[in-house]
Amino acid sequence: MIGDRWGVSDSETSRPYPCDDFVASPTLQAWRGVGVEAPAEAVWPWVVQVRLAPYSYDWIDNLGRRSPRELVGLPEPRVGDRFTTAGGRELGRIVSVDPGEQLTSTIMGAFMSYVLVPQEHDTTRLLLKVVMRTTRWAAPALSVGDLIMARRQLLNLKRLAERHQGPA
């Protein structure tokens, strides 16, 4: 499908993700990934901080409010917590979490897993998989739209984690 992959290898698309447990026979599956020149413990607080803002194109999905550029020391996320805040509105819910390893949420009918995979030399692969049941006609448009927004989000999280290089 158009826009279903960005920055991921075949092995990263074939691995299991927690979001797979929430949607049987998804009509949309999309994978995104980025290498981060920081250890997973420096990346995780930024993934956690997605609860405050989308970290994508703030002028689109956050009514122009800039996503925070400093860590605020949020507590570890729990199942049932809100997933994010955009445009002043709380959106989505966290459905699964393994602190430091993965955060899975649901928003607008989609389920998504952020997975941190530690690599050699204190680097991390930050992976995101999105699954959803939707019409076959809508799936390509949703995939491309998600690609644009998720790519920006992952690149922002990468840049912030690399800049700060330490846990909150």
C-alpha positions as CSV (number, residue, x, y, z in Angstrom):
1,M,0.0,0.0,0.0
2,I,1.2,3.5,-0.7
3,G,2.9,5.1,2.3
4,D,2.9,1.9,4.4
5,R,6.7,2.0,5.1
6,W,9.2,4.6,6.0
7,G,12.7,4.0,7.5
8,V,12.1,0.3,8.4
9,S,13.7,-2.9,7.3
10,D,11.9,-6.1,6.2
11,S,12.8,-7.7,9.6
12,E,11.3,-4.7,11.4
13,T,8.0,-5.1,9.5
14,S,7.8,-8.8,10.1
15,R,8.4,-8.7,13.9
16,P,5.4,-8.7,16.2
17,Y,4.1,-5.4,17.7
18,P,1.8,-5.0,20.7
19,C,-0.8,-3.2,18.6
20,D,-1.3,-6.4,16.6
21,D,-3.1,-7.9,19.6
22,F,-5.9,-5.2,19.3
23,V,-6.9,-5.4,15.7
24,A,-7.8,-8.6,14.0
25,S,-7.4,-8.5,10.2
26,P,-6.4,-4.8,9.9
27,T,-7.0,-3.2,6.5
28,L,-4.3,-0.6,7.3
29,Q,-0.8,-1.6,8.5
30,A,1.9,1.0,8.5
31,W,5.5,0.9,9.8
32,R,7.8,3.8,10.5
33,G,11.3,3.8,12.0
34,V,14.2,6.0,12.8
35,G,17.7,5.4,14.2
36,V,18.5,7.5,17.2
37,E,22.1,8.3,18.3
38,A,21.2,7.9,21.9
39,P,20.5,5.0,24.3
40,A,16.9,3.8,24.8
41,E,16.8,5.4,28.3
42,A,17.4,8.8,26.7
43,V,14.7,8.2,24.0
44,W,12.0,6.8,26.3
45,P,11.2,10.0,28.2
46,W,10.5,11.7,24.8
47,V,8.1,8.9,23.8
48,V,6.4,9.3,27.2
49,Q,6.1,13.1,26.6
50,V,3.9,12.5,23.5
51,R,1.2,12.6,26.2
52,L,1.7,16.4,26.3
53,A,1.8,17.2,22.6
54,P,1.9,15.5,19.2
55,Y,5.6,16.5,18.3
56,S,4.6,16.5,14.6
57,Y,3.6,19.6,12.6
58,D,2.4,21.8,15.4
59,W,0.8,24.3,13.1
60,I,-1.5,21.5,11.8
61,D,-2.3,19.2,14.7
62,N,-1.6,21.4,17.7
63,L,-3.2,24.7,16.6
64,G,0.2,26.3,16.3
65,R,1.2,25.5,19.9
66,R,4.8,24.3,20.0
67,S,5.4,20.9,21.4
68,P,7.7,21.1,24.5
69,R,11.4,21.1,23.7
70,E,12.4,20.3,27.3
71,L,11.5,17.2,29.3
72,V,9.1,17.9,32.2
73,G,9.6,14.6,34.1
74,L,6.2,13.0,33.5
75,P,5.5,9.8,35.6
76,E,5.6,6.5,33.8
77,P,2.5,6.0,31.6
78,R,-0.2,3.6,32.7
79,V,-2.9,1.7,30.8
80,G,-5.9,4.0,30.7
81,D,-3.9,7.3,30.7
82,R,-4.6,9.7,27.8
83,F,-2.4,9.1,24.8
84,T,-1.7,12.7,23.7
85,T,-3.0,16.3,23.8
86,A,-3.5,18.2,20.6
87,G,-5.0,21.6,20.1
88,G,-5.8,21.7,23.9
89,R,-7.8,18.5,23.7
90,E,-6.9,15.2,25.4
91,L,-7.0,12.4,22.7
92,G,-6.8,8.6,22.8
93,R,-5.9,6.2,25.5
94,I,-2.8,4.1,26.4
95,V,-3.8,0.4,26.1
96,S,-0.4,-1.3,26.8
97,V,2.9,-0.2,28.2
98,D,6.3,-1.8,29.1
99,P,8.3,1.2,30.5
100,G,11.4,1.8,28.5
101,E,10.4,-0.7,25.9
102,Q,7.0,0.1,24.3
103,L,4.0,2.3,24.5
104,T,0.8,1.2,22.7
105,S,-2.2,3.5,22.3
106,T,-5.5,4.0,20.5
107,I,-6.8,7.1,18.9
108,M,-9.5,7.7,16.3
109,G,-10.0,3.9,15.7
110,A,-6.3,3.3,15.1
111,F,-3.9,1.4,17.4
112,M,-0.2,2.2,17.4
113,S,2.9,0.9,19.1
114,Y,6.1,2.8,19.7
115,V,8.8,0.3,20.3
116,L,12.4,1.0,21.4
117,V,15.0,-1.4,20.2
118,P,18.5,-0.9,21.8
119,Q,21.4,-1.2,19.4
120,E,25.1,-1.3,19.7
121,H,27.1,1.8,20.7
122,D,24.3,3.3,22.8
123,T,22.0,3.8,19.8
124,T,18.3,3.0,19.5
125,R,15.8,2.1,16.8
126,L,12.5,3.9,17.5
127,L,9.8,2.0,15.6
128,L,6.2,2.8,15.2
129,K,3.5,0.5,13.8
130,V,-0.1,1.6,13.2
131,V,-3.0,-0.8,12.6
132,M,-6.6,-0.1,11.9
133,R,-9.7,-1.5,10.3
134,T,-11.1,0.9,7.8
135,T,-12.6,0.8,4.3
136,R,-10.2,-0.4,1.6
137,W,-10.8,2.9,-0.1
138,A,-9.8,5.0,2.9
139,A,-6.7,3.0,3.9
140,P,-4.3,4.5,1.3
141,A,-5.2,8.1,2.1
142,L,-4.9,7.4,5.8
143,S,-1.5,5.7,5.3
144,V,-0.1,8.6,3.4
145,G,-1.5,11.1,5.9
146,D,0.0,9.1,8.8
147,L,3.3,8.9,7.0
148,I,3.6,12.6,6.7
149,M,2.7,13.3,10.4
150,A,4.5,10.2,11.9
151,R,7.7,10.9,10.0
152,R,7.9,14.4,11.4
153,Q,7.1,13.1,14.9
154,L,9.8,10.5,14.9
155,L,12.4,12.9,13.5
156,N,11.5,15.4,16.2
157,L,11.7,12.8,18.9
158,K,15.1,11.7,17.5
159,R,16.5,15.2,17.4
160,L,15.3,15.9,20.9
161,A,16.7,12.7,22.4
162,E,20.0,13.2,20.7
163,R,20.3,16.8,21.8
164,H,19.5,16.0,25.5
165,Q,21.3,12.6,25.7
166,G,20.0,11.8,29.2
167,P,16.9,10.6,31.1
168,A,14.6,13.1,32.8
